[in-house]
């Protein structure tokens, strides 16, 4: 039978690996949660990321100006919010992604959702494949004015971790193994 020391070490390693694999994403990156200049702003932001179970979304917005509301797919498409699953009115609003599948968020302030302040994300299991490579940006349209909004980044924001998930997991596991042999 395994010793209690071995069992504790295994449980500790599993807990550390799970904690190390979570990332934090600031919705809209430095632009935050606002009415975007283009209706596809948040679609582009979300498409460049891989969201996993236990990751966190942070909605940053001025007090009283916006909300972050989790709704069904039908409500998302129609910009309605009669039956919200979650509603956040205080910023920063931090949401932990606890389950896989599609998650839909919008602002329920009149006119904001229809102006593009909504985001749809797909959450995969924590053990899913690594982050995709950065997509090639589309060339600017001739004669168009430059955008004043920041371009969404393809990686977790600085509020996430400064190292990749794999490096953090490996580091934690190495520390656990070193601790085991020293114990």
N, C-alpha and C positions, 0 to 999 in steps of 0.2 A: 504494500500500500504506500502511496506517495506521502511524503512527510508534509506537515503543515507548512513548513518553510517553502517547499516547492510549490504548493498550491497558492500560497500568498504571492509568491514571485510571479507565477503565471497570471493570476488575476490582476496584479499590479501592471504587468506588461500589457495586458489587454486593455485596461483602462487608459493607460498612457497612449497607446497606439490610437485608440478611438479619439481621444482628446486632441492628439497631434494632427489628425487628419481633417479636422474642421477648419473651414476658412470663413472669413467675414467679408461680405461684399457691400459696399456703399452703393445703393441704387442710384444710378446716374453718375457715378464717380464724383468728380469735383462739382458738377452741376447740381447734384442733389436731386430731391424729389420736387419738381416744379412743372409748370406748363412748358413743354418743350417748344423749341422753335420749329420743329418738324414733327409730324405725327408718328414717324418711324424711329424717333430718337431712342426710346426705351426698347423697341424691338431689336435694334442694332446692338444696344448695350447688352441685352440678355443673350443674344445669339453668339456673342464672342466668349461666353463663359460656360463652364460645366458646373452645375450646382449639384451638390451631394447631400444626402441625409446628414443632419447635424450642422451643416453650414448655417451661417446667419446672414440675414439681409438687414441692412440699416437704412431706414428712410430718414433723411435729414431734410427738414423744411422749417420755414419761419413759423413761430407760434401763432396759432389761429388762422393761418393762411391755407393750410392743406390738411388732408387726412390720408391715411393708408388703410384701405379696406380690402380684406380678402373676400372674394365672391366666387360664384360658380362660373363655369364657362359661358353659359347663356347670358348671365348678367354682365359678364365682361364684354361680350360681343355687343350687347345692347346698351352698354354704359348705364345699367341700372343697379340698384343695391338694396332691394327690398328685404332680402334675407342674408345679410352679411355673416360670414363665418367668424371673422375677426374684424375689429375696428380699432385703429390707433389714432389718437388725436394729439398726443404729446410727442414732440421731437427731442432727441432722436428716438425713433421707434425701432426696436430691435426684434426681429422675428427669427426664431429657430425653425429651420426646415426639418420637420420630424417625420415626413413620409414621402415616398416616391410619387412621381406623377406630375401632372400639370398643376401649377399654382397660379392664381390670377389675382392681381392687386390693381386697385384704381383709387383715384381721389374722388370722394363723394360731394365735393363742393360743386355747386351748379356750374356746368359748362366746362369744368376742368377735364373730365374723362373724354368728352367728345373733342376736346382740343389736343388729345394725345397723352394726357397724364394717366397712363395705365401701362402695366407691364405683365407679360405672361412668361413664366419660367417653367422649365421642366427639371424635376429633381430626380436624380438617379441614385442608386444605392451607393453607400460609402466606399464600396470595393470596386466601383466601376472603373473603366479605362482612364488613362491620364488625360490631362487637359488637351484640347485640340490646338493645332498651330494657329497662329494669327491669320485671319483672312486678309487678302489683298484689298486695300481700300479702292473704291470706285474713283475714277478720275473726275475732277471737277467739270461741271457743265459749262461750256463756253458762254460768257456773258453773265453768268450768275454771280450774285454778290457773295462774298465769303461769309461763312457762318460765324456767328459770335458765340455759339455754344461750343464747349469743349467736346472733342471727339471721344466717344466712349473707349476706354482702354480694354485690351483683351485679357488682362490678368487681374487677379484680385487686387483691390485697392491697397494702399499702404496700411490701412486699418486692418487688413488681413494679417498674414504673416510675412516676414521678410524672406523666408525660405520656402522652398517647395514642400508639398505634402510629404513626398518620399524622403526627403532629407530629414524632416522633423521626425518621421516615424523611425527611421533608421537610428537617429541620434537617441531617441527615447529608449528604443530597444537595446542599444549598446549600453546605455546607463543602467538599465534594469539588469542586464547580464553581469555588468561589472559589480553592481550592488550584490547580486546573488553570490558571486564568488568571494566577495569580501565579508559577507554576513556570516 
